[in-house]
Amino acid sequence: MKPRIGVRLAVASVSEARFRHVLLALLASLLVAGLFPFNFLPANQVSWLQGTRGVRFYGYGEVRALQTAPGDLTDSAEAGSGTTVELWIGCEGAGPEVSGVLAVYHSRDRKPFAIEQSMTDLILGGVVRDPQGRPEFRHMSLDEVLDAGAQHFVTITTSKDGTTIYLEGEPRKAYPSVELTRDNFDGILLLGQTPHGHQEWHGDVRGLAIYWKVLTPDEVAANYEAWRRGDWRELRTRAPAAAIYPFDERSGALVHNRGNRGGDLAIPLRLHALDPVMLAVPSHHDLTNVSDITLNIAGFVPFGGMVVVYLKNRRWSNAKAVMAAVAAGLVISLLIELLQVLLPSRDSSLLDVINNTLGSGIGAGLGVTARPWLQRMGRSTSAHI
């Protein structure tokens, strides 16, 4: 072998090795960007409060029911008498756009009853019956009540006469002739987390009760005082059909129900989404988020380009190299999005797969276009050796 030919072959071998290294580096960077911080099956970020009743949510945490809530009571003495919910909460500060504090989740085809924090607003959402008896999902709210460090005892009463929201036993807002249906309370009770498991919320839950009767204003005020005293017997006497969670255990993995409806609540050791969403269908907000779409496309362009150049150097045809680059981008994006189901800080998105694959295709096209220039650069380099 002539010395110059040997040198050129050596340069080609080094060049191919560099391409492999660059490809591996790009692949590693994509995996890091898609899966960081790698907190698969994270610890449940819930702890008992010290020196008082309640639990603190300090990140990705949840407390959930061990069984479905009995929202469909059939006792004729209780039927049609309305429902009352009491929730004692504390907020660390103004939350993000929307944070779920409490939800009763049934299935994906039914919107859950929920009490949420939106910045400093308290939001109540559920299926109601309008004055004509037609069901519809509706939001009700109390504005600017969840300031940093605020502790509030919230009572919600609902019946055919309407829905009223109380704070500290005093009525604050009424929605006449708007009744939350019993179906709202038929499902799995969940605190501090969304059913899909991707929420970070910072706040306290110090007590919770659901009564299958509507309390009068005087009873609401009396219940507030009973909670402050810790008199659970009085609560049970006033509403015999009830689920009452005082959060007074102060340790352990269970929150015991002091009432006679429903079961205990669990504080899991690790966070497991109640209903994880795999490859979520894009919403209108996702489709109009130009910066996120652009980032997901651009992130895979270098990978698609390098795959094509590498395969062309191994004498693949343009069509096969481009198809392989697009397929590689699709497989890697699918792997990332499927693994993101296990990450509370990430969302598994079908739109991301589409955008990543599109980016790989654009990069592949650029690689085919740029390869002749890269070849000339390579020949120029070897000619001077």
Secondary structure, 3 states (H helix, E strand, C coil): CCHHHHHHHHHHHHHHHHHHHHHHHHHHHHHHHHHCCCCCCCECCEEECCCCCCEEEEECCCEEECCCCCCCCCCCCCCCCCEEEEEEEEECCCCCCCEEEEEEECECCECCEEEEEECCEEEEEEEEECCCCCEEEEEEEECCCCCCCCEEEEEEEEECCEEEEEECCEEEEEEECCEECHHHHCCEEEECCCCCCCCCEEEEEEEEEEECCCCCHHHHHHHHHHHHHCCHHHHHHHCCCEEEECCCCCCCCEECCCCCCCCCEECCCECCCCCCCCCECCCHHHHCCHHHHHHHHHHHHHHHHHHHHHHHHCCCCHHHHHHHHHHHHHHHHHHHHHHHHHCCCCCCEHHHHHHHHHHHHHHHHHHHHHHHHHHHHHHHHHHCC
